[in-house]
């Protein structure tokens, strides 16, 4: 292989890996969000993550959660995790 090809592949690999190097992984962020949602009062029956709507950047990961409450109502919640501190922020989805 030519040196320029190897260099181009190395640059592409670093660019694609950058969000993963930011601290919190997607799987850890998902656990942090689901745990935070389960700790709400009153405790929900279930919490599910809509993985198709997950978004990430170098600073945050945003998850869409469906929370089934004790009265069987369903609430859509957005959870944002700060990748540097693993801190979740839950907000009602619009």
N, C-alpha and C positions, 0 to 999 in steps of 0.2 A: 504494500500500500504506500501511497505517496504521503509525505509528511503533512502536506496541506489537508489531505483527507482525514488523517488522524487528528489534526488540530481542530478541524471543523466538528468532528464527532465529539471530541472532548468538550468543546464549547457548548454544543447542544445538550450534552449530558448534564453539565453544570446548570444550565438554564432551566432544564426540566426538573431538576432535583431541588431547586432553590426553596419552594414552599415546604418541602419535607424537612429541610434543614432549619426551619424557623423555630422549632421547639416542640409543640404539641402535634402529634400525628392525627390523622383523620379518625382512626379507631379510638384513640384516647379521648379526643374531643367529643366523639359520639357518646362515650361512656360518661364523661363529665356532664354533658347536657341531659342525658337520660336520668342520671342520678339526681341532678338539680331539680328536674321536673317531678320525680318521684317523691322528693322531700317537701313538696308543697303541701299546704294544709287547706282543705282536707285532702288526704292522700288519694291519688287517682287509682283506678283499677288497672290501667295499662298505659304505657308510653311507647310509641313507635316513631322511628325516624324515617322520613321520606328521603331516601338516599339520592333519588334523581334530582332533588332540589338543593343538594348540598353545594355550597360555594366556598372556596378558600383563597386566601391571599397569603402573603408573607407575614401579615400581622394578625389576621383573624380567620376563623372558620365559622360559617353560618349554616345551621341546620334547621330544617322545617320538621317540627314534631306534631304528631297527633296524639292528644291526651284524652283518654276516655275516663270521665269522672265517675264517681260513685253512683250518680243518678242516671248513668248511661248516656249522658250528653257528651258530645265530642268537641274539644276546643283545639284550634290550630294555634300553635305557639312557635315563635322564632327564637332560636337560641344562638347567641353569638359568643364564641370562646376566644379570649385573648390568648394567642399562641405563646406569648412570653410568660404569662402568669397562670395559665390554666383556669382563668376566672370566667364562669359562665354568666351571661345576662339573658334572662328570659323576658320576652315581650309578647303580648297578644298579636297574632298575625292579623292582617287586615284583608 
